[in-house]
């Protein structure tokens, strides 16, 4: 019970945290995936966000936060159940942040030795905080 309350508090404070830098957005994005929590992604995505997701059944550009979350929510929930609620341990490796005025691009890899899971976030400063306006995700398996 105590562990559940601590986890709920951590997720609540993460979701409500200020996104004052592009780096904050990256940290919260990775944290949301580590906790397999689509709800924590909601405040990070602009309502008009777009995404290319690394899944053949959704190969086209996905337009809008609700459509993006509609694809990711069942996947994250299924993974949470498969993992019995245990979080992932993704890290934003080789992070590159480029900022020009009210826009920023964050590129990083959250993969393993078995797969490069490259992510690029295009962020825009709106209403005093940084939001993701585009997500590009690709997975590449190294030749062995």
N, C-alpha and C positions, 0 to 999 in steps of 0.2 A: 504494500500500500504506500509506504513512504517513498519507495523508488518510483512508483507511478506518479505521485504528486511532484516529486523533483523533476521528472521528465516533462510533465505537463507545464510546470513553471518555466523550465528552460525553453520549451517550444514557444510558450506565450511571450517570453521576453525577447526571443529571437525574432518572432513575427512582428513584434511591436517596436523593435529597435530602429533607431534612425538610420537611414541609408544616406549618409552625408558625403560619402566618397564612392567612386566606382569600386574601390577595393572592398568597401563594406558590402556592396551588392554581391561581389564574387563570394565573399565569405558566407553570406546568408544563403546564396544559391547552393553552394556545396553542402552547407549544413542541412538545408531542406532535403536534399537528396540523401545525405547520410542518415537522416531520420525517416526517410521514405514518406515525407509529409507534403502532399500536394497543396494543402492549405497554407503552408509556409511559403510556397511559391507565389501564391496569389498576389500579395502586396508588392512582390518584386517585378511582376510583369505589367507592362502598360496594357490598358484595355484594348489597344489596337496593335499589340505585339504580333510579330510573325515568327515562324520557326520552320527550320528544316530538321526533322527528327530522323534518327538512324534506324528506321524500321521500314521494311519493304511495303507493308500495308498502308503506310502514310508517307509515301515518297514525294508527294506534292507539297508545295508551300502551304503551311497551316496558318490561317489568318484569324487573329483574335485570341485574347486571353482565354475566353471560355472554351474555345475549340482546342487550344493547346492543353488546358487542364483536363478537358474531356478525354483526351488521349492518354495523358500521363497519370491521371488519378487511378484508373483501374490497374495500370501496370505497377505503380508504387504500392497500392494496397495488396495486390497479389504477392509482390516481393516481401512486404512486411509480414504477411501470413506465412509465407514459405520460410522466412527467417525467424519465426516466432517472436517478432517484435525487436529482434536484435538489430542495432544500427549498423550501417556500412562504415567503412573507414576511408572514404575518398579524400584525396588531397589535391589541391590545385597545383600541380607540378609545372615547372617551366612557365610560370605566369608572366605574361607580357601585358602591360597596361599602357595604352596610348590615349591621351586626352587632348582634345582641341575644343576649347570653349565649352559649350553645353553638351558635347558628345564625347563618348569614350568607347574604346574597343578593348575588351579583355579577352585574351586567348590563353588557354591552358589545357593541360591533359590530366584527366582523372583516372586514367587506365592503370593496367597492371602489366606484368611481363608478358601476359598472353594477348593483350589487346590494348592498342592506343585508343583511348576515348577522348578525342579532341573536342573541345568546346570553345566557341567564340560567342561572346555576348556583345551586342551593340547596345550601349546605354545612352540615355538622354536625361538631362537634368530637367525635371518638370515639377513645378510647385515646391521648389526647395529640396527635392530629393532625387536620387538617381533611380531610374526604372529601366528595365530591360525592354527594348523595342524590337530586338531581333535576337534569336537564339539559333545558332547553327551547330549541330551535333553530328559528329562522324566517328565511326569505329573502324579501325584498321588493324587487322591481324598481321603481325610481322611474319615474314617468311622464315621457316625453320628448316 
